[in-house]
Structure formats: C-alpha cells, structure tokens
C-alpha cells in the first residue's frame, strides 16, 4: 500500500467485550478524494470513524497519516494532526455566535498593556473569509448558531474544520433530516472541499448523495470490509447488493458453481 495515501488503516480490530465491532478492516483515503463509507446499521461505520477520530483505540492494526504511523489518543489529538470529524450532532454551541463557534477552543487574542483580550474583530474577519470560501450564506456573523438552518450549521462546522487547516474531514450523515435545498448545499460544500484538495470521508445512507460526490465507496458489513468500489465503475444497485449481502451471496454461488464436483 503506497505511502502517498492520506490515511491508511490496515487490519483494524476493535472489540467491545465479546463483540467484535471491527474485524481486520482495511481503509484507505487518497489526497483530494471523497471516500464514501456505507453499510447497514451495525456494519461498523461509526466504530471505524470513531477509531479514525481518536475516540476509540484499536485493539489491533496499524494506522498511518501521510505514510507515518500514528495512534490518536483523543479526538483533540486527531484535530491537532489535521483530521477533523464532524459528527451528526455537530457539537456546536447554540447560544454562541458563528465566529465564536468557528474559533471555539482556538480563540485569537491580542495584548493591550500586557493583558490578553479576545481579538473578536480578527475572528469575525477570518470567519467571514471561511464562510465565503464555502459559499455559506448566513444572516449575520453575530447570529447565534441555534437560529441557523441545518445546512447553515453544517457550513459553520466545516468552516471550523478549515480553520484548523484540516486535511482530512470526516462527515457523519451530513444530509440527514435536511430539506432538499439544504441537502444540495451540503453536497456543494463537499465538492468545494475536494476542489481545495481536502480529503473527505462521507458516511451516508443516501446512495444518491454518495454517487453524486464520491470518488470511491467503501462498504462495511458486520464489521468487515466487503467492498471497495470506484464510483464511476459501479451502480447503485451493486452498492445496495453489497450493503444487504446479496452481492456476497451471489459471489459465493458463482464460485460454488465453478468448483468441480
């Protein structure tokens, strides 16, 4: 496996007691690509993403970032290394402004007479630049996040990831529960990230969204990777077949028919 990969996860095993959530899973992400991660409930998607994000420590396996072996000890550790995960809950502070959320935990300060103060002007200016890059339209930079739409909140969460100069952005079901127009906007965000050279992992149940923005598709089933597909060389029906197990069953039948009695 070449070291030019942005992310390489090999033989990842994660157990919770007697339950094997990830069973020797391989996962790879190239620079500047959108990799979709799909699978039914319980397939292991969340566990794999949390392992990548530093929320879970793998019991076995090797993870590399830019060819260098890494072992994230926490989500903050992953963020500090440029791997930002935007979970479905978003983890935004509703009663704080857009700029305050984008700079949460990374506030800009300036000193006046030896005393440090928040440089709100600088944070607002940078926030506007980031939102403009993503073409996120908000009522006002001073608006509390709780007053934003779902699509606008996704935009703020992505801007926060860009603010730390993340090279890898993991998005967990970003279009769930959004109206059609908002879904379109979030998909455009993903395309913009790819144009900027960012690597994106998209977790989604929506096969249509997956085919619109992804370059490749990783399919998990029962804690194992059962498919790695080039998006432009497959079909929604084939992907669904992998997710449901129908493709595996068909493959096993074909092998059985070819095996001499």
DRENDO-1510 file (C-alpha; in Angstrom, 1 decimal, always signed):
<recs>
REC; n; res; u; v; w
REC; 1; UNK; +0.0; +0.0; +0.0 .
REC; 2; UNK; +1.7; +3.3; -1.1 .
REC; 3; UNK; +2.7; +5.9; +1.4 .
REC; 4; UNK; +1.2; +8.6; -0.8 .
REC; 5; UNK; -2.2; +7.7; +0.9 .
REC; 6; UNK; -3.5; +10.4; +3.1 .
REC; 7; UNK; -5.0; +7.8; +5.5 .
REC; 8; UNK; -4.1; +4.1; +5.7 .
REC; 9; UNK; -5.8; +1.8; +8.2 .
REC; 10; UNK; -4.7; -1.8; +8.0 .
REC; 11; UNK; -6.1; -4.8; +9.9 .
REC; 12; UNK; -8.1; -2.7; +12.3 .
REC; 13; UNK; -9.7; -4.8; +15.1 .
REC; 14; UNK; -12.0; -3.3; +17.7 .
REC; 15; UNK; -13.7; -5.4; +20.4 .
REC; 16; UNK; -16.3; -4.4; +23.0 .
REC; 17; UNK; -16.2; -7.3; +25.4 .
REC; 18; UNK; -17.1; -10.4; +23.4 .
REC; 19; UNK; -18.4; -8.4; +20.5 .
REC; 20; UNK; -16.0; -7.8; +17.5 .
REC; 21; UNK; -17.2; -4.5; +16.1 .
REC; 22; UNK; -14.3; -4.3; +13.5 .
REC; 23; UNK; -12.8; -7.5; +12.2 .
REC; 24; UNK; -9.5; -6.8; +10.4 .
REC; 25; UNK; -10.8; -3.8; +8.5 .
REC; 26; UNK; -8.6; -2.1; +5.9 .
REC; 27; UNK; -9.5; +1.5; +4.9 .
REC; 28; UNK; -7.6; +4.0; +2.8 .
REC; 29; UNK; -8.1; +7.6; +1.7 .
REC; 30; UNK; -6.2; +9.3; -1.1 .
REC; 31; UNK; -5.2; +13.0; -1.1 .
REC; 32; UNK; -8.0; +15.2; -2.5 .
REC; 33; UNK; -10.7; +12.4; -2.8 .
REC; 34; UNK; -14.1; +11.9; -1.4 .
REC; 35; UNK; -14.4; +8.4; +0.0 .
REC; 36; UNK; -18.0; +7.3; +0.9 .
REC; 37; UNK; -18.4; +4.9; +3.8 .
REC; 38; UNK; -21.6; +2.9; +3.6 .
REC; 39; UNK; -23.3; +0.0; +5.3 .
REC; 40; UNK; -26.4; -1.0; +7.2 .
REC; 41; UNK; -26.9; -0.2; +10.9 .
REC; 42; UNK; -24.4; -2.2; +12.9 .
REC; 43; UNK; -22.0; -2.6; +10.0 .
REC; 44; UNK; -19.2; -0.9; +11.9 .
REC; 45; UNK; -19.2; +2.5; +10.3 .
REC; 46; UNK; -19.4; +4.5; +13.5 .
REC; 47; UNK; -16.8; +2.4; +15.2 .
REC; 48; UNK; -14.4; +2.8; +12.3 .
REC; 49; UNK; -14.9; +6.6; +12.2 .
REC; 50; UNK; -14.5; +6.9; +15.9 .
REC; 51; UNK; -11.3; +5.0; +15.7 .
REC; 52; UNK; -10.1; +7.3; +12.9 .
REC; 53; UNK; -11.2; +10.3; +15.0 .
REC; 54; UNK; -9.3; +9.2; +18.1 .
REC; 55; UNK; -12.4; +8.4; +20.2 .
REC; 56; UNK; -11.7; +4.7; +20.1 .
REC; 57; UNK; -8.3; +3.0; +20.4 .
REC; 58; UNK; -8.0; -0.1; +18.1 .
REC; 59; UNK; -7.1; -3.4; +19.7 .
REC; 60; UNK; -5.1; -4.5; +16.7 .
REC; 61; UNK; -4.0; -2.9; +13.4 .
REC; 62; UNK; -1.9; -0.1; +12.1 .
REC; 63; UNK; -3.0; +3.5; +11.1 .
REC; 64; UNK; -0.9; +5.8; +9.1 .
REC; 65; UNK; -1.3; +9.5; +8.3 .
REC; 66; UNK; +0.7; +10.7; +5.2 .
REC; 67; UNK; +2.7; +7.4; +5.4 .
REC; 68; UNK; +3.7; +8.0; +9.1 .
REC; 69; UNK; +2.4; +5.6; +11.7 .
REC; 70; UNK; +0.0; +7.3; +14.2 .
REC; 71; UNK; -2.1; +6.4; +17.2 .
REC; 72; UNK; -4.5; +9.1; +18.1 .
REC; 73; UNK; -5.2; +9.2; +21.9 .
REC; 74; UNK; -8.3; +11.5; +21.6 .
REC; 75; UNK; -10.4; +13.5; +19.1 .
REC; 76; UNK; -8.4; +16.6; +20.1 .
REC; 77; UNK; -5.2; +14.8; +19.2 .
REC; 78; UNK; -6.6; +13.9; +15.8 .
REC; 79; UNK; -7.8; +17.5; +15.2 .
REC; 80; UNK; -4.3; +18.7; +16.1 .
REC; 81; UNK; -2.9; +16.4; +13.4 .
REC; 82; UNK; -5.4; +17.8; +10.8 .
REC; 83; UNK; -8.1; +15.0; +11.0 .
REC; 84; UNK; -11.4; +16.7; +11.8 .
REC; 85; UNK; -14.6; +14.7; +12.3 .
REC; 86; UNK; -18.0; +16.4; +12.1 .
REC; 87; UNK; -20.4; +14.1; +13.8 .
REC; 88; UNK; -24.1; +14.2; +13.1 .
REC; 89; UNK; -24.7; +16.1; +16.4 .
REC; 90; UNK; -22.2; +18.7; +15.1 .
REC; 91; UNK; -21.1; +19.7; +18.7 .
REC; 92; UNK; -21.8; +23.4; +18.1 .
REC; 93; UNK; -22.7; +25.8; +20.9 .
REC; 94; UNK; -26.2; +27.1; +20.1 .
REC; 95; UNK; -26.0; +30.1; +22.3 .
REC; 96; UNK; -22.8; +31.4; +20.8 .
REC; 97; UNK; -22.2; +33.3; +17.7 .
REC; 98; UNK; -21.0; +31.9; +14.4 .
REC; 99; UNK; -17.5; +33.3; +14.8 .
REC; 100; UNK; -17.3; +32.1; +18.4 .
REC; 101; UNK; -18.1; +28.5; +17.2 .
REC; 102; UNK; -15.6; +28.6; +14.4 .
REC; 103; UNK; -12.9; +29.6; +16.9 .
REC; 104; UNK; -14.1; +27.6; +19.8 .
REC; 105; UNK; -11.0; +26.3; +21.7 .
REC; 106; UNK; -8.7; +28.2; +19.3 .
REC; 107; UNK; -9.6; +31.8; +20.1 .
REC; 108; UNK; -7.4; +34.6; +18.8 .
REC; 109; UNK; -6.1; +37.0; +21.4 .
REC; 110; UNK; -4.3; +40.3; +21.4 .
REC; 111; UNK; -2.4; +42.1; +24.2 .
REC; 112; UNK; -3.2; +45.6; +25.5 .
REC; 113; UNK; -1.0; +46.9; +28.2 .
REC; 114; UNK; +0.3; +43.4; +28.8 .
REC; 115; UNK; -3.3; +42.0; +29.2 .
REC; 116; UNK; -4.6; +39.4; +26.8 .
REC; 117; UNK; -8.1; +40.1; +25.3 .
REC; 118; UNK; -10.1; +38.2; +22.7 .
REC; 119; UNK; -9.5; +39.6; +19.2 .
REC; 120; UNK; -13.1; +39.4; +18.1 .
REC; 121; UNK; -12.5; +41.6; +15.1 .
REC; 122; UNK; -9.9; +39.2; +13.8 .
REC; 123; UNK; -12.1; +36.2; +14.5 .
REC; 124; UNK; -15.1; +37.7; +12.7 .
REC; 125; UNK; -12.9; +38.7; +9.7 .
REC; 126; UNK; -11.5; +35.2; +9.4 .
REC; 127; UNK; -14.9; +33.6; +9.9 .
REC; 128; UNK; -16.3; +35.7; +7.0 .
REC; 129; UNK; -13.5; +34.6; +4.8 .
REC; 130; UNK; -14.0; +30.9; +5.6 .
REC; 131; UNK; -17.8; +31.1; +5.0 .
REC; 132; UNK; -17.2; +32.9; +1.7 .
REC; 133; UNK; -14.8; +30.1; +0.6 .
REC; 134; UNK; -17.6; +27.6; +1.2 .
REC; 135; UNK; -20.3; +29.9; -0.2 .
REC; 136; UNK; -22.2; +29.7; +3.1 .
REC; 137; UNK; -24.8; +32.5; +3.4 .
REC; 138; UNK; -25.8; +33.5; +6.9 .
REC; 139; UNK; -28.0; +36.3; +8.2 .
REC; 140; UNK; -25.2; +37.9; +10.2 .
REC; 141; UNK; -21.8; +36.8; +11.6 .
REC; 142; UNK; -23.2; +37.8; +15.1 .
REC; 143; UNK; -26.1; +35.3; +14.8 .
REC; 144; UNK; -26.4; +32.6; +17.4 .
REC; 145; UNK; -25.9; +29.2; +15.9 .
REC; 146; UNK; -29.2; +28.0; +17.3 .
REC; 147; UNK; -31.0; +30.3; +14.9 .
REC; 148; UNK; -29.3; +28.8; +11.8 .
REC; 149; UNK; -30.8; +26.2; +9.5 .
REC; 150; UNK; -29.4; +22.7; +9.4 .
REC; 151; UNK; -27.5; +23.4; +6.2 .
REC; 152; UNK; -26.0; +26.6; +7.6 .
REC; 153; UNK; -24.9; +24.7; +10.7 .
REC; 154; UNK; -23.1; +22.2; +8.6 .
REC; 155; UNK; -21.4; +25.0; +6.9 .
REC; 156; UNK; -20.2; +26.5; +10.2 .
REC; 157; UNK; -19.0; +23.1; +11.3 .
REC; 158; UNK; -17.0; +22.7; +8.1 .
REC; 159; UNK; -15.6; +26.2; +8.4 .
REC; 160; UNK; -14.4; +25.3; +11.9 .
REC; 161; UNK; -12.6; +22.3; +10.5 .
REC; 162; UNK; -11.0; +24.5; +7.8 .
REC; 163; UNK; -9.9; +27.0; +10.5 .
REC; 164; UNK; -7.6; +24.4; +11.9 .
REC; 165; UNK; -6.3; +23.7; +8.4 .
REC; 166; UNK; -7.6; +20.1; +8.5 .
REC; 167; UNK; -6.5; +18.0; +5.5 .
REC; 168; UNK; -9.0; +15.2; +6.3 .
REC; 169; UNK; -12.6; +16.0; +7.0 .
REC; 170; UNK; -14.9; +13.2; +8.1 .
REC; 171; UNK; -18.6; +13.9; +7.8 .
REC; 172; UNK; -21.1; +11.7; +9.6 .
REC; 173; UNK; -24.5; +11.7; +7.8 .
REC; 174; UNK; -24.3; +15.4; +7.0 .
REC; 175; UNK; -27.6; +15.5; +5.0 .
REC; 176; UNK; -29.7; +13.6; +7.5 .
REC; 177; UNK; -33.0; +15.3; +8.3 .
REC; 178; UNK; -32.3; +18.2; +5.9 .
REC; 179; UNK; -34.7; +19.7; +3.3 .
REC; 180; UNK; -33.9; +19.1; -0.3 .
REC; 181; UNK; -32.4; +22.6; -0.9 .
REC; 182; UNK; -30.2; +22.2; +2.2 .
REC; 183; UNK; -29.0; +18.8; +1.0 .
REC; 184; UNK; -27.9; +20.4; -2.3 .
REC; 185; UNK; -26.0; +23.0; -0.4 .
REC; 186; UNK; -24.1; +20.4; +1.8 .
REC; 187; UNK; -23.2; +18.4; -1.3 .
REC; 188; UNK; -21.8; +21.5; -2.8 .
REC; 189; UNK; -19.7; +22.0; +0.4 .
REC; 190; UNK; -18.2; +18.6; -0.1 .
REC; 191; UNK; -17.4; +19.4; -3.7 .
REC; 192; UNK; -15.8; +22.6; -2.7 .
REC; 193; UNK; -13.6; +20.8; -0.2 .
REC; 194; UNK; -12.4; +18.4; -2.9 .
REC; 195; UNK; -11.6; +21.3; -5.2 .
REC; 196; UNK; -9.5; +22.7; -2.3 .
REC; 197; UNK; -7.5; +19.5; -2.2 .
REC; 198; UNK; -9.0; +18.2; +1.1 .
REC; 199; UNK; -9.7; +14.5; +1.6 .
REC; 200; UNK; -13.2; +13.8; +2.7 .
REC; 201; UNK; -14.8; +10.7; +4.3 .
REC; 202; UNK; -18.6; +10.8; +3.8 .
REC; 203; UNK; -20.7; +8.5; +5.9 .
REC; 204; UNK; -24.2; +8.3; +4.4 .
REC; 205; UNK; -27.3; +6.1; +4.0 .
REC; 206; UNK; -28.3; +8.0; +0.9 .
REC; 207; UNK; -26.9; +6.2; -2.1 .
REC; 208; UNK; -27.9; +9.0; -4.4 .
REC; 209; UNK; -25.8; +11.5; -2.4 .
REC; 210; UNK; -22.9; +9.0; -2.4 .
REC; 211; UNK; -22.9; +8.7; -6.2 .
REC; 212; UNK; -23.1; +12.5; -6.7 .
REC; 213; UNK; -20.0; +13.4; -4.8 .
REC; 214; UNK; -17.8; +10.4; -4.1 .
REC; 215; UNK; -14.8; +9.1; -6.0 .
REC; 216; UNK; -14.7; +5.7; -4.3 .
REC; 217; UNK; -17.0; +3.7; -2.0 .
REC; 218; UNK; -16.1; +1.5; +1.0 .
REC; 219; UNK; -18.8; -0.9; +2.0 .
REC; 220; UNK; -18.8; -2.4; +5.5 .
REC; 221; UNK; -21.0; -5.3; +6.6 .
REC; 222; UNK; -21.0; -7.0; +10.0 .
REC; 223; UNK; -17.7; -5.4; +11.0 .
REC; 224; UNK; -15.8; -6.3; +7.8 .
REC; 225; UNK; -14.9; -4.5; +4.6 .
REC; 226; UNK; -16.7; -6.4; +1.9 .
REC; 227; UNK; -16.4; -3.9; -1.0 .
REC; 228; UNK; -14.1; -1.1; -2.3 .
REC; 229; UNK; -15.6; +0.3; -5.4 .
REC; 230; UNK; -14.8; +3.0; -7.9 .
REC; 231; UNK; -18.0; +5.2; -8.0 .
REC; 232; UNK; -17.9; +5.7; -11.8 .
REC; 233; UNK; -17.5; +1.9; -12.4 .
REC; 234; UNK; -20.3; +0.7; -10.3 .
REC; 235; UNK; -24.1; +1.2; -9.9 .
REC; 236; UNK; -26.4; +2.0; -7.0 .
REC; 237; UNK; -27.9; -1.5; -7.4 .
REC; 238; UNK; -24.5; -3.1; -6.9 .
REC; 239; UNK; -23.7; -1.0; -3.9 .
REC; 240; UNK; -27.1; -1.9; -2.3 .
REC; 241; UNK; -26.3; -5.5; -3.1 .
REC; 242; UNK; -23.1; -5.3; -1.1 .
REC; 243; UNK; -24.8; -3.5; +1.8 .
REC; 244; UNK; -27.5; -6.1; +2.1 .
REC; 245; UNK; -25.2; -9.1; +1.5 .
REC; 246; UNK; -26.8; -10.0; -1.8 .
REC; 247; UNK; -23.5; -9.4; -3.7 .
REC; 248; UNK; -21.6; -11.7; -1.3 .
REC; 249; UNK; -24.2; -14.4; -1.7 .
REC; 250; UNK; -24.1; -14.2; -5.5 .
REC; 251; UNK; -20.3; -14.3; -5.5 .
REC; 252; UNK; -20.3; -17.4; -3.3 .
REC; 253; UNK; -22.8; -19.1; -5.5 .
REC; 254; UNK; -20.7; -18.3; -8.6 .
REC; 255; UNK; -17.6; -19.8; -7.0 .
REC; 256; UNK; -19.5; -22.9; -5.9 .
REC; 257; UNK; -20.8; -23.4; -9.5 .
REC; 258; UNK; -17.3; -23.1; -10.9 .
REC; 259; UNK; -15.8; -25.5; -8.4 .
REC; 260; UNK; -15.5; -29.1; -9.9 .
REC; 261; UNK; -17.5; -31.7; -8.0 .
</recs>
